[in-house]
């Protein structure tokens, strides 16, 4: 299983990397939206994780570009600060399979990266 992630915070990126190792998934990290879309062409991507606090992220635009590139079985997950409710709501409206606060993502990271959500 391969997980494609756009995570801006280096500490969180490290934690995601550790979780990926623990559950035995390959982690592919994108540095920005363009690279995320470029790497989404890989047919082995089963989960895309997007940190909504990444500068300039527009969840609607991102999902419009991302969805056609992924296999039907691929899942998408977005997370962000709980105080940014409009951004979280925009991600849910855009069609992300799961949208949660940063704390929820952090607490369940291993399970989520293993595809259990």
N, C-alpha and C positions, 0 to 999 in steps of 0.2 A: 504494500500500500504506500502511496506517495501523498504527502500533504504539502500543498503550496501555501506559503504564508507571507503576508505583508504585515509586518509588525515593526512599528517605528522605534519603540523604546528598546534600547540595547539590553537592559536587564530582563525585560519580558521576552525578548528574542532568545536570550540565553535559557530562560526557564522553559520556553516552548521547545527548544532544542533538547533539553534534558528530558522532557516528557516524551518527545518523539523517540529518543533512545530507549527509554524505559518500556515503551509499548511496542517497540520494534517496527516503527514506520520510518520511511525515508522522508526527511524534511528538506524542502526546496524553498529557500528564502528569496523573496523579491525585494528590491530596494525601493521600488515605486510602482505606481499604477501601470505605466507602460510595460515595465518588465514583468509584472504579474500577468498581464494580458498575453505577452509574448510566451511566457512559460506555461500558460494554461493550455496551449496546443498539445502538450504531451498527453497522450491518451491514458497514461498511467495515473493521472491525478484523480484521486478519489475524494479529496477534501480540500477546499480552499478556505483559509482563515484570513480575515481582514480586520485589522485594527482600525477602527473608525476615527481614532485620534491622529492618524497619519495626516500630515499637512496636505490640504487641498483635496481630500477625498470627498467625492460626491457619490454616495451609495447608489443612486439611481443610474447615473451615467456609467459607473463601474459595472453594475449588474447587466446593463444593456450590452456592454462590450464583452462581458465574461460569459454569460449564459450560452451564447451560440458556440463557444469554443470548447465547452466541457461535454463529456459523455453524459448521457441521460442519468446514469447511476451516480454521478458525482454530486457531492453535497457542498453547500456553502454555509459558512458561519461568520457572523460579524459580531464584534464586541467593542465596547467603548465605555467611557466614564458614565456612571449612573446619573450624573447631573446633566448629561447631554441628551435628555429624553427626545427632543425633536430629531436628533441625528439617529438615535436608535429606532425611532418610529419610521423614519425615512428608509432605513435599511430593511425593516420588516415589510414595508410597503413595496420596496423595490424587488422583493422576492427572495431574499436570503432565506435559506432553510431554517436557520436558527439565529436569533439575535439576543444578546445578553450583555449584562454589565461586565466590566473588566473583572470585578470580584467574583462573579459567577463563573466566568471563563477560567480564572486562576484556580478556583476551588475544584473544578471538574476537568482540568486540562488533560490529564491522562486518559480519562474515559472518552472525552470528546475527540482527541486525536486518534483514539482507537476506533472511532466511528460509532460510538454508542451514545446517540442523542436523538 
